[in-house]
Every structure is written in structure tokens, then in C-alpha cells.
């Protein structure tokens, strides 16, 4: 598994006076965030910034001391042991993937440091459900989703997906069902639940209306070569050439990383937080979760046969060519939070046990050409979001399907033999 490109964004890269929180011009990496430009984020900020909304990053955690994230982290928890607990270091990222996702959604913006986030005034909740290798149990993910909803999150980002086992292809995936059940719970409480479509170049497996399924696009609005299809909507996720190797920000997504670093990465994992950030912008304007999802989907740009989000049109900041319909009247709603977040020891009713892993495709080893700045190798070079390469995943999927077919034939053969014996006896 290759790792994301790690890089440095020195504060001296650009020296500017402090300005309003949403003025991303002071962030040295903003010019390299083509994803924000593609969805017209800067124009959307003239109307909404996500104030008062908390986005839960259910992932490998968030770097709690990152200069581009810490001011936005409202709470942080570790849900790796079956229940969610707090503490000084609970929810800290030991992988990098969760921090990358968090920065895309809501990095501190306009602070003359690093990068900008889609929702520059939203808060973040770190919900650690995946380990240092990007793996975790489905039961912990379900617990994390429910906990986040119970403790004030209005948007829940899931840049992860269940690992498909051989028998799942025959009998169905219990983790998938349990994730969708948890999403139903959160959606019923007024939350927007966003999930990455996956990176297997197949049709996305999710069909639950409570899930906003997100596919990935590249810098030219093409469906990324690795992205699963059939998503509700698409967003920038990067599309590096040469089988998924990130070499430059022109075709990968630049964001925050653990240990105060920054990295380039690509995947539907990166596309999802673009949508989560946009959901926060809409919820902050008083839209219900159903209205926000509808608005995200109905105002997306029709490009290359798919719908890629347009934040400017979604919040109604400015009309753009192609229309997008009139702006609906938001219906203010109150999210039924349990109040101040406190650790919970209760477990969800469901008992999922299937493993799950992040769905980020591979990225290249650090390259000195990135940003023309020497890469920062302070993040552990062995820590990365675990996930098969696109080619390996596709090969693995094909192998599993072939094995499943053989298993079905074998079961049918054995059943026929048993039936024949009963008839002859």
C-alpha cells in the first residue's frame, strides 16, 4: 500500500494580515485546492459558512493539536472499545486519513496557515472508530454513528466502507445493513449522513435513502477512474494518473494530515467531506436535513453524465448558467441533542461484527516536486489509511465473485447429491 504525499506548508509561504474567517486568500494552500474552486466554495461563503453546525468525522480520529484544525474541534472521542469515551487524547489521529478528511470539511480558514475547508465556520467532532492501519469493527462504527448523533453532530461523515467477504456475496453483508440502520437512526434525528461510495470501480452497494452516497471526480470533472458509480452525487476526490499515484496537487486533494502535516491524497474518502461541508453550510441556514440533501442534489452541475456538487448554487449565493431552480424556504428545525457531550457506555441494539476499512485508494510516496517544498516526513511514513489499490481491489473483487460462483455451484452440487441419496433410500 502506497501512502499519501506528505508536504509542508510553511507559514512564510504567504504573509498576510488577519482577515475575516472565510477569506481563504490568506491560506497558502488555497490556490492548490482545485476542489474548492470547482464547487465555487468561495462564492458560497458570501451566503453561508456553517456556523453553529458540528460535523462528526467518524474515522481514524483527528490530529487534536493541528494548527489548521484544533480551533474547530468541539469534542473528541474514542469508540474503539465498543463504547465512546472522552479524555485528553481520545480521538487523536494515529493514521492521517481522518485528519485529511476533517481538513477538507472544515479546516480553519483565513488564518494564514495551510488550507481552507468547505465549511469555514463549522465545528468538528472526532469520533475514532478505525485503528492506525485504517481498520475497524463494524460494531464500533455503528456505535460511533449513534453516539455522534446523540451528542450534537448535525452532519456525520463516513469516509469508510465495509470490507466484502466471500459469503457476503452470497448471503449479503451484515455490516452494510447495520451501517444503513445506524444512518436511519441519525437521519431520523435530523442529521445528514454522508458516505463515500467506494473505490472498486463498481456500482455502489448503498441504497438507503438516509445515506447521501458520494462518488469522486477528477480535476476535469471526469468520474475518477477508481470511483464506484451509482452515487447520489459526486464531488472532487482527485484522479491521479498511472493507477492512483498522487504526484501533484493538480490531480489530487491537498488537506491536513496528522502530526501537524499536510498531504495529497485521492479517493471517494476525499469526495465525501466536500459534501459534508456543503451540508453544514445549508443546515446553518435553517434547512432541514431532507431539504439540505435535496438542495445538494438538485443544484449540482450536470457534467459528463453525472451530478457534481455546486456549493454556490446550493446555498443560493449567486445564479449560474444552467439554472438550478429557485431557492426553497428553509424550515428551521431543532436537533434533539442530549446536551453537553458525555461519554456513553451503551451499545446499539444491532450486533455487527464484520470488519470495515477506509476506502481511500493509494497515493504515491513523498515527492520533492510537490508544492516545490521539501516534504514534511514528521508524520510516520508507515501510518496510512489502509485500503487496497484500485487495481488490486478490482482484481480482488473479481476473484471474490468467481469464488462466490464456485461456492454456489458447490452448494448446489452437494444439495443435489443429498437429495439424490434421499430419493434412493
C-alpha positions in Angstrom: 0.0 0.0 0.0 1.5 3.3 -1.0 0.9 6.3 1.1 -0.2 9.9 0.5 2.3 12.5 -0.4 3.3 14.4 2.7 4.2 18.0 2.3 5.0 21.2 4.1 3.1 24.5 4.0 5.3 26.9 5.8 3.7 29.9 7.4 6.2 32.1 5.5 4.7 30.8 2.2 2.4 33.8 2.3 2.3 36.6 4.8 -1.0 38.5 5.1 -2.8 40.4 7.7 -5.6 38.7 9.5 -9.0 39.0 7.8 -12.5 37.5 8.1 -12.5 33.8 8.9 -13.9 32.9 5.4 -11.3 34.8 3.4 -9.3 31.9 2.1 -6.9 34.1 0.2 -4.6 34.2 3.3 -4.3 30.4 3.4 -1.1 29.5 1.5 -2.5 26.2 0.1 -5.9 27.6 -1.1 -4.7 28.2 -4.6 -3.8 24.5 -4.8 -7.2 23.3 -3.7 -8.9 23.0 -7.1 -11.7 21.1 -5.5 -12.9 24.2 -3.6 -12.7 26.2 -6.8 -14.6 23.6 -8.8 -17.6 23.7 -6.4 -17.5 27.5 -6.1 -16.9 27.4 -2.4 -15.6 31.0 -2.1 -18.8 32.3 -3.7 -20.9 30.2 -1.3 -19.2 31.7 1.7 -20.8 35.1 0.9 -24.1 33.4 2.0 -23.2 30.7 4.4 -20.2 29.5 6.4 -21.6 26.7 8.5 -21.7 28.5 11.9 -23.3 26.5 14.7 -23.1 23.2 12.9 -20.9 20.3 14.1 -19.5 17.7 11.6 -18.6 14.4 13.0 -15.7 12.7 11.4 -16.2 9.0 12.0 -12.8 7.8 11.0 -9.2 7.3 12.3 -9.5 10.4 14.6 -8.4 13.9 14.0 -5.0 15.5 14.9 -6.1 17.3 18.0 -3.2 19.8 18.0 -3.0 20.6 14.3 -2.8 24.4 13.8 -5.3 24.2 11.0 -7.8 22.0 12.9 -7.6 22.4 16.7 -9.6 25.7 16.9 -12.5 23.9 15.2 -12.5 20.7 17.2 -15.5 20.9 19.6 -15.2 17.4 21.0 -13.3 14.2 20.5 -13.9 10.6 21.4 -12.5 7.1 21.1 -15.1 4.5 20.2 -12.7 1.6 19.5 -13.7 -0.5 22.5 -17.4 -0.8 22.0 -18.4 2.4 23.7 -17.3 6.0 23.2 -15.1 7.6 25.8 -13.6 11.1 26.2 -10.2 12.2 27.5 -7.3 14.5 26.8 -6.1 12.4 23.8 -9.3 10.5 23.0 -9.9 10.6 19.2 -6.4 11.7 18.3 -5.4 10.5 14.8 -2.7 7.9 14.6 -3.2 7.3 10.8 -3.6 10.6 9.0 -6.8 9.7 7.0 -9.2 11.2 9.5 -7.3 14.4 9.7 -7.2 14.7 5.9 -11.0 14.2 5.7 -11.5 16.8 8.6 -9.5 19.4 6.8 -11.5 19.1 3.6 -14.7 19.6 5.5 -13.8 22.3 7.9 -10.2 23.4 8.2 -9.7 26.7 9.9 -9.9 29.2 7.1 -8.4 32.6 6.6 -5.8 32.1 9.3 -2.7 32.4 7.0 -2.0 28.7 7.7 -2.3 25.7 5.4 -5.6 25.1 3.7 -9.2 26.1 3.7 -12.3 24.0 4.5 -15.6 23.8 2.7 -17.5 24.9 5.9 -15.1 27.6 7.3 -17.2 28.3 10.5 -18.4 24.7 11.3 -17.1 22.7 14.2 -15.6 19.2 14.1 -16.2 16.2 16.3 -13.6 13.5 16.2 -15.0 10.0 16.5 -12.3 7.4 16.3 -13.5 4.1 15.1 -10.6 2.9 13.0 -7.1 2.0 14.1 -3.6 3.1 13.0 -3.9 0.9 9.9 -7.3 2.2 8.9 -9.2 -0.9 10.0 -12.0 -1.3 12.5 -15.0 -3.3 13.6 -18.4 -2.5 12.1 -19.9 -2.6 15.6 -17.7 0.3 16.7 -18.6 2.3 13.6 -22.3 1.8 14.3 -21.7 2.9 17.9 -19.8 5.9 16.7 -22.6 7.0 14.3 -25.2 6.7 17.0 -23.0 8.4 19.6 -22.3 11.3 17.3 -26.0 11.8 16.6 -26.8 11.7 20.3 -24.2 14.2 21.2 -24.7 17.1 18.9 -23.4 16.3 15.4 -25.6 17.5 12.6 -23.5 16.1 9.8 -21.9 12.7 10.0 -19.1 11.9 7.6 -18.2 8.3 6.8 -15.2 8.1 4.5 -15.1 4.4 5.1 -16.8 1.2 3.9 -17.4 -2.4 4.9 -14.9 -5.0 3.6 -16.7 -7.5 1.4 -16.1 -11.2 2.4 -16.8 -14.2 0.2 -20.0 -15.2 1.9 -21.3 -11.6 1.8 -21.6 -12.1 -2.0 -24.0 -15.0 -1.4 -25.9 -14.1 1.8 -25.5 -10.3 1.9 -23.3 -8.0 4.0 -24.4 -7.7 7.7 -22.1 -4.7 8.2 -23.7 -2.9 5.3 -27.2 -3.5 6.8 -26.1 -2.3 10.2 -24.4 0.9 8.8 -27.6 1.7 7.0 -29.6 1.1 10.1 -27.4 3.5 12.1 -27.8 6.0 9.3 -31.5 5.7 9.6 -31.3 6.4 13.3 -29.2 9.6 12.7 -31.3 10.8 9.8 -34.4 10.4 11.9 -32.9 12.7 14.4 -32.4 15.4 11.8 -28.8 14.7 10.7 -27.2 14.4 7.3 -25.2 11.2 6.9 -22.7 11.3 4.1 -20.8 8.2 3.0 -18.1 7.5 0.4 -19.3 5.4 -2.5 -16.1 3.3 -2.5 -13.1 2.8 -4.8 -13.7 -0.5 -6.5 -14.8 0.8 -9.9 -18.2 -0.9 -9.5 -21.7 0.2 -8.6 -22.0 1.5 -5.1 -23.7 -1.0 -2.7 -25.7 1.5 -0.7 -29.4 2.0 -1.4 -30.7 3.6 1.8 -32.4 7.0 1.5 -30.8 8.0 4.8 -27.4 7.9 3.2 -26.0 10.6 0.9 -23.7 8.5 -1.2 -20.8 10.4 -2.8 -18.7 9.4 -5.8 -15.4 11.1 -6.8 -14.5 13.3 -9.7 -11.1 14.4 -11.1 -9.9 17.9 -12.0 -11.7 17.8 -15.3 -15.0 16.8 -13.9 -14.5 13.2 -15.0 -15.6 10.4 -12.9 -12.5 9.2 -11.1 -11.1 6.0 -12.6 -11.4 4.2 -9.2 -14.7 5.6 -8.1 -17.8 3.4 -7.6 -20.7 4.6 -9.7 -24.4 5.0 -8.9 -23.8 7.6 -6.3 -26.4 10.2 -5.3 -23.9 13.0 -6.1 -20.3 13.4 -7.0 -17.6 15.8 -5.6 -13.9 16.4 -6.1 -11.8 13.4 -4.9 -8.9 13.5 -7.3 -8.0 11.3 -10.2 -4.2 10.7 -10.3 -2.8 9.1 -13.4 -0.9 5.9 -13.5 -3.1 3.7 -11.4 -3.7 6.0 -8.4 -0.3 7.6 -7.7 -0.5 11.2 -6.3 2.3 13.3 -7.5 0.9 16.8 -7.6 -2.0 18.9 -6.3 -3.3 19.3 -9.9 -5.0 16.0 -9.8 -5.1 15.1 -6.1 -6.6 16.7 -3.0 -4.5 18.7 -0.6 -5.5 18.7 3.0 -4.3 18.4 6.6 -2.5 15.3 8.0 -1.6 14.0 11.4 1.4 15.4 13.4 0.6 18.9 12.1 1.4 18.0 8.5 -0.4 18.2 5.1 -0.8 15.6 2.4 -2.1 14.9 -1.1 -4.5 12.0 -1.4 -7.3 10.8 -3.6 -10.4 8.8 -3.2 -14.1 8.9 -2.6 -12.9 9.4 1.0 -11.9 12.8 -0.1 -15.1 13.5 -2.1 -17.4 12.8 0.8 -16.2 15.6 3.1 -16.8 18.1 0.3 -20.4 17.2 0.5 -20.4 17.1 4.3 -19.1 20.6 4.4 -21.8 21.7 2.0 -24.4 20.1 4.1 -23.1 22.1 7.1 -23.5 25.3 5.0 -27.1 24.5 4.3 -28.0 23.4 7.8 -26.6 26.6 9.2 -29.1 28.5 7.0 -32.0 26.6 8.6 -32.6 23.9 6.1 -33.8 20.5 7.4 -31.7 17.5 6.7 -34.1 16.4 4.0 -34.1 19.9 2.4 -30.3 20.1 2.6 -29.8 16.8 0.8 -32.4 17.7 -1.8 -30.8 21.0 -2.4 -27.3 19.5 -2.7 -28.6 17.0 -5.3 -30.9 19.3 -7.3 -28.4 22.2 -7.7 -25.4 20.0 -8.7 -23.8 20.7 -12.1 -24.5 18.1 -14.8 -21.1 17.2 -16.0 -20.0 14.3 -18.1 -23.2 12.4 -17.3 -23.1 12.8 -13.5 -24.1 15.4 -10.9 -21.1 17.2 -9.3 -21.9 19.5 -6.4 -22.0 23.3 -6.7 -21.9 25.0 -3.3 -22.7 28.4 -4.7 -25.9 27.3 -6.3 -26.9 25.1 -3.4 -26.8 27.9 -0.9 -28.4 30.3 -3.4 -25.5 32.8 -3.3 -25.5 33.6 -7.0 -27.2 32.4 -10.1 -25.0 30.5 -12.5 -25.5 29.3 -16.0 -27.8 26.3 -16.3 -30.2 27.4 -13.6 -30.8 25.1 -10.6 -34.2 26.1 -9.6 -35.5 28.6 -7.1 -34.2 28.6 -3.5 -36.6 26.9 -1.2 -37.6 28.5 2.1 -35.6 26.8 4.8 -37.6 25.2 7.6 -35.8 25.9 10.9 -35.6 22.7 13.0 -34.2 21.9 16.4 -31.8 19.0 16.6 -32.7 16.9 19.7 -29.3 16.7 21.3 -28.7 15.2 24.7 -26.8 18.3 25.7 -23.2 18.6 26.6 -21.4 15.6 25.1 -20.6 12.9 27.6 -19.1 9.5 27.0 -21.7 6.8 26.7 -21.3 3.1 27.6 -24.5 1.9 25.9 -24.2 -0.2 22.8 -26.6 -0.1 19.8 -29.2 -2.9 19.5 -27.5 -4.3 16.4 -24.6 -6.7 16.8 -22.5 -6.2 13.7 -19.1 -7.8 13.7 -17.8 -7.6 10.1 -14.6 -5.7 9.6 -14.6 -2.3 7.9 -11.8 -0.2 6.4 -11.3 3.2 4.9 -11.9 3.3 1.2 -9.1 5.6 0.2 -7.1 4.5 -2.9 -3.4 4.6 -2.8 -1.2 7.6 -3.2 2.4 7.9 -4.1 5.4 8.2 -1.9 6.5 11.7 -1.0 7.8 13.7 -3.9 10.1 16.7 -3.6 8.3 18.3 -6.6 5.1 18.8 -4.6 4.5 22.5 -4.0 8.2 23.0 -4.7 8.6 22.5 -1.0 10.6 19.7 0.7 8.1 17.2 2.1 7.5 17.0 5.8 8.2 13.5 6.9 7.3 14.1 10.5 4.1 12.1 10.1 5.1 8.5 10.5 5.9 7.2 7.0 4.3 3.8 7.8 1.0 5.3 9.0 -1.5 5.4 6.2 -5.1 4.8 5.5 -5.4 1.1 4.8 -7.1 0.2 1.6 -6.2 -1.8 -1.5 -5.0 -0.2 -4.6 -7.6 0.3 -7.4 -6.1 -2.5 -9.5 -5.8 -4.8 -6.5 -9.3 -4.0 -5.3 -10.7 -4.7 -8.8 -8.8 -7.9 -9.0 -9.8 -8.9 -5.5 -13.4 -8.2 -6.3 -13.4 -10.2 -9.5 -11.7 -13.1 -7.6 -14.3 -13.0 -4.9 -17.1 -13.0 -7.4 -15.6 -16.0 -9.2 -15.1 -17.8 -5.8 -18.7 -17.0 -4.9 -19.9 -18.5 -8.1 -17.9 -21.6 -7.5 -19.3 -21.8 -3.9 -22.8 -21.6 -5.2 -22.1 -24.4 -7.7 -20.5 -26.5 -4.9 -23.5 -25.9 -2.6 -25.9 -26.8 -5.4 -23.9 -29.9 -6.2 -23.8 -31.1 -2.6 -27.6 -30.4 -2.2 -28.3 -32.4 -5.4 -26.3 -35.3 -4.1 -28.1 -35.3 -0.7 -31.4 -35.1 -2.5 -30.5 -38.0 -4.7 -29.5 -40.1 -1.8 -32.7 -39.4 0.0 -34.7 -40.4 -3.1 -32.7 -43.6 -3.5 -33.1 -44.6 0.2 
